[in-house]
Amino acid sequence: MKTMPIFFSLFLLAFTFQVAYSQNESGQDSTGLPGDNFSLQGALFLFQNSTSPEDFEKQLNTQSNNVNNLDLNGDNDIDYIRVIDKSDKNSHALILQVPVSGSESQDIAVIELEKTGDTTAILQIVGDEDIYGEEVIVEPGAGDEEMSGNKGGSPMVNYDAALPAIIVNVWYWPSVRFVYAPVYRPWVSPWRWRTYPVWWSPWRPLGWHVWHPYYTRYHHSYAIVHTNRVIHAHKLYAPVRTHSVVVRNRHANVVGNYRVTHTRTTVTGPRGHKTTVKHTTVKGPKGHVKAKKTTVRRH
């Protein structure tokens, strides 16, 4: 009869070890940056499937979509993200912004959109450097993560300069057609700090090991790139970019310790053929190396 308590104790010990191990494995993918808690790829997915900027804002703040897990001011409530459209002729900068107090707001990202022809348009979403440690650019296309085999949480590790760029025409997205309709007036969210729509109420942010599967599920249809293709919209946004002193100070140590370094070495062979070796290193809090990647490109 004594074997049952012993067996149960061993089972409990093994289960506890497995849970701890799983949490540690999930934690390895986290950079510790605020951007770990907002999916740029997920935001593009929602924009692609929304009918208007107003609908897009609602989808961003719908808990079941699992795109937003931000708590920038540390009040243990999810932040409400509002959408503000700055436009000029054929260019739109749709700003995703969080009011963090009665006097401050923080930009999370901006969707930069341009009409390039009668039935063509391009866009990118750019994550803010105060949230992601540096600007992170995502666009529609085959995900670098899928092609490179890298499953890390850092948005920058997945980038591979050797991969060919595929520019996706987004003209037929319902939200894009909506903003280029003749009667459209640029959407400016009416909501502000502690004044929110009746359908919304905050929820508690999830821990990384729970949030991570939601964070990565949108990655496969969107590519991380290093080139700003939406030039005019990017310039349109720059003067109106908004950052919060509260957010910057609260996350200063994590952002300051986060580094993405790239080193390139080009070697020319005896027949004139060139090979470029690129090393990417991501460092997280306290300077600890979170991920490394080496890419070899033959010219």
C-alpha positions as CSV (number, residue, x, y, z in Angstrom):
1,M,0.0,0.0,0.0
2,K,3.0,2.3,0.5
3,T,3.8,2.1,-3.2
4,M,0.8,4.4,-4.1
5,P,2.1,7.5,-2.2
6,I,5.6,6.9,-3.6
7,F,4.3,6.6,-7.1
8,F,2.1,9.6,-6.7
9,S,5.0,11.7,-5.4
10,L,7.2,10.6,-8.3
11,F,4.4,11.5,-10.8
12,L,3.9,14.9,-9.1
13,L,7.6,15.6,-9.2
14,A,7.8,14.7,-12.9
15,F,4.8,16.8,-13.7
16,T,6.2,19.8,-11.8
17,F,9.5,19.5,-13.7
18,Q,7.7,19.3,-17.0
19,V,5.7,22.4,-16.3
20,A,8.8,24.3,-15.2
21,Y,10.7,23.1,-18.2
22,S,7.9,24.1,-20.6
23,Q,7.7,27.6,-19.1
24,N,11.4,28.0,-19.4
25,E,11.4,26.9,-23.0
26,S,8.7,29.4,-23.8
27,G,10.5,32.1,-21.9
28,Q,13.6,31.6,-24.2
29,D,11.7,33.2,-27.0
30,S,10.8,36.4,-25.2
31,T,13.0,39.5,-25.7
32,G,11.5,41.2,-22.6
33,L,10.5,44.1,-24.8
34,P,6.9,45.5,-24.8
35,G,6.6,44.5,-28.4
36,D,6.6,40.8,-27.3
37,N,3.0,41.6,-26.4
38,F,1.7,42.9,-29.7
39,S,1.6,40.9,-32.9
40,L,2.4,43.0,-35.9
41,Q,1.6,40.1,-38.2
42,G,-1.7,39.7,-36.4
43,A,-2.5,43.4,-36.8
44,L,-2.0,43.0,-40.6
45,F,-4.2,40.0,-40.6
46,L,-7.0,41.9,-38.9
47,F,-6.6,44.9,-41.2
48,Q,-6.7,42.6,-44.2
49,N,-10.0,41.1,-43.0
50,S,-11.6,44.3,-41.7
51,T,-14.1,46.4,-43.6
52,S,-12.9,49.8,-42.5
53,P,-10.4,51.5,-40.1
54,E,-13.2,51.7,-37.5
55,D,-13.8,48.0,-37.8
56,F,-10.1,47.4,-37.7
57,E,-9.9,49.2,-34.3
58,K,-12.6,47.1,-32.9
59,Q,-10.9,43.9,-34.1
60,L,-7.6,45.0,-32.5
61,N,-9.4,45.4,-29.2
62,T,-11.4,42.1,-29.3
63,Q,-9.9,39.7,-26.8
64,S,-10.6,36.5,-28.8
65,N,-8.4,37.8,-31.7
66,N,-5.3,37.5,-29.4
67,V,-3.3,40.3,-31.1
68,N,-3.0,42.7,-28.2
69,N,-1.5,41.7,-24.9
70,L,-0.1,45.1,-24.0
71,D,0.0,46.7,-20.6
72,L,2.4,49.6,-21.1
73,N,1.7,51.5,-17.9
74,G,1.7,48.4,-15.6
75,D,-1.8,48.7,-14.2
76,N,-2.5,45.0,-14.9
77,D,-5.2,45.9,-17.5
78,I,-4.9,45.4,-21.2
79,D,-4.4,48.7,-23.1
80,Y,-7.0,50.0,-25.5
81,I,-5.5,50.7,-29.0
82,R,-7.0,53.5,-31.0
83,V,-6.5,54.0,-34.7
84,I,-5.8,57.4,-36.3
85,D,-5.5,57.9,-40.0
86,K,-3.2,60.6,-41.3
87,S,-3.6,61.0,-45.0
88,D,-2.3,63.0,-47.9
89,K,-3.6,62.3,-51.4
90,N,-2.8,58.6,-52.1
91,S,-0.9,58.0,-48.9
92,H,-2.2,56.9,-45.5
93,A,-0.5,56.4,-42.2
94,L,-2.8,54.5,-39.9
95,I,-1.4,54.9,-36.4
96,L,-2.0,52.3,-33.7
97,Q,-1.8,54.3,-30.5
98,V,-2.3,53.6,-26.8
99,P,-3.4,56.4,-24.4
100,V,-1.4,55.5,-21.3
101,S,-2.6,58.5,-19.1
102,G,-4.7,61.6,-19.3
103,S,-1.8,63.5,-20.8
104,E,0.3,60.9,-22.7
105,S,0.0,58.4,-25.6
106,Q,2.4,55.9,-27.1
107,D,2.5,54.8,-30.7
108,I,2.7,51.0,-31.1
109,A,3.0,50.8,-34.8
110,V,1.8,52.4,-38.0
111,I,0.4,50.9,-41.2
112,E,1.8,52.8,-44.1
113,L,-0.3,52.5,-47.2
114,E,0.0,53.9,-50.7
115,K,-2.0,53.6,-53.9
116,T,0.5,53.0,-56.7
117,G,-1.9,52.6,-59.7
118,D,-5.6,52.5,-60.6
119,T,-6.0,49.0,-59.1
120,T,-2.7,48.6,-57.1
121,A,-1.6,49.5,-53.6
122,I,1.2,48.5,-51.2
123,L,1.5,48.6,-47.5
124,Q,3.8,47.8,-44.5
125,I,3.3,47.9,-40.8
126,V,6.2,49.4,-38.9
127,G,6.6,48.6,-35.2
128,D,7.7,51.6,-33.0
129,E,11.3,51.5,-31.8
130,D,10.3,52.3,-28.2
131,I,8.1,49.2,-28.2
132,Y,10.3,46.8,-30.3
133,G,13.8,48.1,-29.5
134,E,14.2,49.3,-33.1
135,E,11.8,49.7,-36.1
136,V,10.4,46.4,-37.2
137,I,8.9,46.3,-40.7
138,V,6.3,43.6,-41.7
139,E,4.6,43.3,-45.0
140,P,2.3,40.7,-46.7
141,G,4.2,37.8,-48.1
142,A,5.6,34.4,-47.3
143,G,7.0,34.6,-43.8
144,D,10.8,34.6,-43.4
145,E,10.3,32.6,-40.3
146,E,8.7,29.8,-42.3
147,M,11.4,29.8,-45.0
148,S,14.4,30.1,-42.6
149,G,13.2,27.6,-40.1
150,N,13.7,30.1,-37.3
151,K,11.0,30.0,-34.6
152,G,12.4,32.6,-32.2
153,G,10.3,35.2,-30.6
154,S,12.5,38.1,-31.6
155,P,11.1,39.8,-34.7
156,M,14.5,40.5,-36.2
157,V,16.1,37.1,-36.1
158,N,13.9,35.8,-38.9
159,Y,15.1,38.3,-41.5
160,D,17.2,36.8,-44.3
161,A,18.5,39.3,-46.9
162,A,19.1,36.5,-49.4
163,L,15.4,35.8,-49.7
164,P,13.7,37.4,-52.7
165,A,11.1,40.2,-52.0
166,I,7.6,39.5,-53.2
167,I,5.5,42.7,-53.3
168,V,1.8,42.0,-52.6
169,N,-0.9,44.1,-54.2
170,V,-3.3,44.9,-51.4
171,W,-5.8,46.9,-53.4
172,Y,-8.5,44.3,-53.1
173,W,-8.4,44.2,-49.3
174,P,-11.8,45.6,-48.2
175,S,-10.2,48.0,-45.7
176,V,-8.0,49.4,-48.5
177,R,-10.8,49.9,-50.9
178,F,-12.7,51.6,-48.1
179,V,-10.1,54.3,-47.4
180,Y,-9.8,55.1,-51.2
181,A,-13.5,55.5,-51.7
182,P,-14.5,59.1,-52.8
183,V,-16.7,59.7,-49.7
184,Y,-14.1,58.5,-47.2
185,R,-13.1,60.8,-44.4
186,P,-9.9,59.9,-42.5
187,W,-10.8,57.9,-39.4
188,V,-9.7,59.5,-36.1
189,S,-10.7,57.4,-33.1
190,P,-12.9,59.3,-30.7
191,W,-11.7,57.3,-27.7
192,R,-9.2,58.5,-25.1
193,W,-7.8,57.7,-21.7
194,R,-10.6,56.1,-19.5
195,T,-13.2,56.9,-22.2
196,Y,-13.8,53.7,-24.2
197,P,-16.6,52.2,-26.3
198,V,-19.4,50.4,-24.4
199,W,-18.6,47.1,-26.0
200,W,-15.0,47.0,-24.6
201,S,-13.7,46.3,-21.1
202,P,-10.1,45.5,-20.3
203,W,-8.9,42.0,-19.4
204,R,-5.8,40.8,-17.6
205,P,-2.6,40.4,-19.7
206,L,-1.4,36.8,-20.2
207,G,2.0,35.5,-19.2
208,W,4.5,34.9,-22.0
209,H,4.2,31.1,-22.0
210,V,0.5,31.4,-22.5
211,W,0.6,34.3,-24.9
212,H,3.4,33.0,-27.1
213,P,1.3,30.5,-29.2
214,Y,-1.2,33.3,-30.0
215,Y,1.7,35.6,-30.8
216,T,3.2,33.3,-33.4
217,R,0.1,31.9,-35.1
218,Y,-0.2,34.8,-37.5
219,H,3.5,34.7,-38.7
220,H,3.1,32.5,-41.7
221,S,1.6,34.9,-44.2
222,Y,3.6,38.0,-43.5
223,A,7.3,38.7,-44.0
224,I,9.7,40.7,-41.9
225,V,11.9,43.0,-44.1
226,H,14.5,45.7,-43.7
227,T,13.3,48.1,-46.5
228,N,10.8,50.9,-46.3
229,R,8.8,50.5,-49.6
230,V,6.0,52.9,-48.7
231,I,8.1,56.1,-49.0
232,H,5.6,59.0,-48.9
233,A,3.4,57.5,-46.1
234,H,6.6,56.9,-44.1
235,K,7.6,60.6,-44.4
236,L,4.0,61.6,-43.7
237,Y,4.0,59.7,-40.4
238,A,7.5,60.8,-39.1
239,P,6.4,64.4,-37.9
240,V,3.4,63.1,-36.0
241,R,5.0,60.1,-34.3
242,T,4.0,60.1,-30.6
243,H,5.9,58.6,-27.7
244,S,5.3,58.6,-23.9
245,V,7.8,59.6,-21.3
246,V,6.2,57.2,-18.9
247,V,6.5,54.2,-21.2
248,R,10.0,55.1,-22.3
249,N,11.2,55.4,-18.7
250,R,9.4,52.3,-17.5
251,H,11.0,50.1,-20.2
252,A,14.3,52.0,-20.5
253,N,16.4,49.2,-19.1
254,V,15.0,46.5,-21.3
255,V,15.1,48.6,-24.4
256,G,18.6,49.8,-23.6
257,N,19.9,46.3,-23.1
258,Y,18.3,44.9,-26.2
259,R,20.6,44.9,-29.1
260,V,20.4,43.5,-32.6
261,T,23.8,43.4,-34.2
262,H,24.6,42.5,-37.8
263,T,28.1,41.7,-39.0
264,R,28.9,40.9,-42.7
265,T,32.0,39.4,-44.2
266,T,32.4,39.2,-48.0
267,V,35.0,36.8,-49.4
268,T,36.1,36.7,-53.0
269,G,37.2,33.3,-54.3
270,P,40.0,32.6,-56.9
271,R,37.5,32.8,-59.8
272,G,36.0,36.1,-58.7
273,H,32.9,34.5,-57.0
274,K,31.8,36.3,-53.9
275,T,30.3,34.9,-50.7
276,T,28.8,37.0,-48.0
277,V,28.5,35.6,-44.5
278,K,26.0,37.5,-42.3
279,H,25.9,37.0,-38.5
280,T,22.9,38.2,-36.5
281,T,23.0,38.3,-32.7
282,V,20.1,39.3,-30.5
283,K,20.7,40.3,-26.9
284,G,18.0,40.6,-24.4
285,P,17.9,42.0,-20.8
286,K,21.2,42.2,-19.0
287,G,23.0,41.6,-22.3
288,H,22.3,37.9,-22.4
289,V,22.4,36.4,-25.9
290,K,18.8,35.4,-26.9
291,A,19.4,34.1,-30.4
292,K,22.0,33.8,-33.1
293,K,21.8,33.2,-36.8
294,T,24.2,32.9,-39.6
295,T,23.3,33.4,-43.3
296,V,25.5,32.5,-46.2
297,R,24.8,34.2,-49.5
298,R,26.7,33.4,-52.7
299,H,26.6,36.1,-55.4
